[in-house]
Amino acid sequence: MTAPLHGLLSEDPVVATAGVGLFADALRDQAVPVTEADWQPPMEGTDRHLVTVLADRRRAEANALAFARMTAAGADLVDVRRAHEALGLERGTFLHAGPPIEWERASGPLRGALIGAVLFEGLADTPQEAERQLAAAAYDLEPCHHRDAVGPMAGVVSPSMWVYELRDEVHDHTSWCSLNEGLGKVLRYGAYGPEVIDRLHWMNAVLGPLLQRAVRARGPVDIKAILAQMLQMGDEGHNRNRAGSLMLLRELLPTLITADGSSTDIAEAVRFSGVNEHFFLNLGMPACKLSTLAAEGIPGSTVVTTMARNGTDFGIRTAGTGDRWFTGPANTPDGLFLGDYGPDDANPDIGDSAITETAGIGGFAMAAAPAIVRFVGGDVPMALQATRTMYEITVGEHPAYQVPILEFRGTPTGIDVAAVARTGILPQINTGMAGRVAGTGQVGAGLVTPPAECFPAALAALADAVPARD
């Protein structure tokens, strides 16, 4: 360009650019105001399937129905029961987070949690014996999601453990989740030392029964209402649950402190719950599972109903493809580490807790909880931008879950596989980090996205399911 751009025009230009930033930079050098569109081409290899899915006449109505069901779903805590009773788990069957996996491919933290669960159930006397049994396929391993349950991190649930039971009366669905052990060296992060097993036995003998008596005496607790309120109080529902945990304790304390039990046991149960800032997470997760359950089985819908990781694979499922998993290698989170741990100590992403993002909170609601960046890394502008970006790949805005700093805009809800493929924007997930080596426990917390290949695979299956036109 031999003359300034202003000199070639009769009035000041208004310019918007997309793609490579060189042109925008050249305009700025000439004092021309520029608005850059955050655009990138569709995911590689998705063009043909994307055209087919976007042309599906059922899609708009099907996605609207999925969104309506997700946002209408209820989530009431109605009971606390043992897993063998609530989930029909037989002795020797263990649930785990993420898509299906065998022992041979299991990650360190999942192996550690399974070893600990075998010890907890009294099926082996030593970790070495438990590992030999697991390697010999002596036990049945099954995803939590296959029983409409969810498990944080390794997600291991054994028959003797106590689980929360939540109900969605609107759609007649039930979901379950284990009780939260706290942070650090805990089973869900793959630790299985004596202190871990002792804590689990105490939770089994004391905490579970007391919580059951408290919930049954009080009656249903509206977990969805707590989720909506905690977003107004600085939580995002995945890695920050401070307000939610305190509100839950407020609901349960009157009947917990008057439950049938020794004063020592009740005091310890209250203390344990009160100091655990993640106490509420194990109720928010099944509440979100109930939301996504409501959207399952809608032909033509491209809405994601499951995002889950087992420490090796990351898997998604959609409303229009039923129980079929679409998987790729789990990414390793990027974030902050505890103590002397560093990136080499972290295992790839693990846990069912991405059900929170699938339902529109967690990483999708980071703008509601800017303080989360002190736990997972990043900065406040990044937290705000994360939520704004997620609107580009979702179907709608949740009417109950709102973000005060965005003028009470509803959280972005209903991940659309077609939108992900079209924009190349991947869902943002907040997560804890488990140690790569079995038995380590938690090493940090951070941010992660799914492997990109999950979405083209799901898109191809959705395209195959589109009816031929007459």
Salt bridges, closest charged atoms under 4 A:
ASP12 OD1 - HIS6 ND1 3.47
ASP25 OD1 - ARG28 NH1 3.24
GLU36 OE2 - ARG28 NH2 2.67
ASP56 OD2 - ARG58 NH2 2.87
ASP79 OD1 - ARG216 NE 2.91
GLU85 OE2 - ARG81 NH1 3.14
GLU142 OE1 - ARG147 NH2 3.02
GLU165 OE1 - ARG81 NH2 2.58
ASP168 OD2 - HIS171 ND1 2.79
GLU169 OE1 - ARG167 NH2 3.17
ASP172 OD1 - ARG167 NH2 2.70
ASP235 OD1 - ARG240 NE 3.76
GLU251 OE1 - ARG218 NH2 2.52
GLU251 OE2 - ARG250 NH2 3.68
GLU268 OE2 - ARG271 NH2 2.73
GLU277 OE1 - ARG242 NE 3.02
GLU296 OE2 - LYS289 NZ 3.91
ASP313 OD1 - ARG105 NH2 2.84
ASP323 OD1 - ARG317 NH1 3.77
ASP349 OD2 - ARG309 NE 2.66
ASP352 OD1 - HIS145 NE2 3.55
GLU357 OE2 - HIS238 ND1 2.91
GLU397 OE2 - ARG409 NE 2.74
ASP416 OD2 - ARG59 NH2 2.47
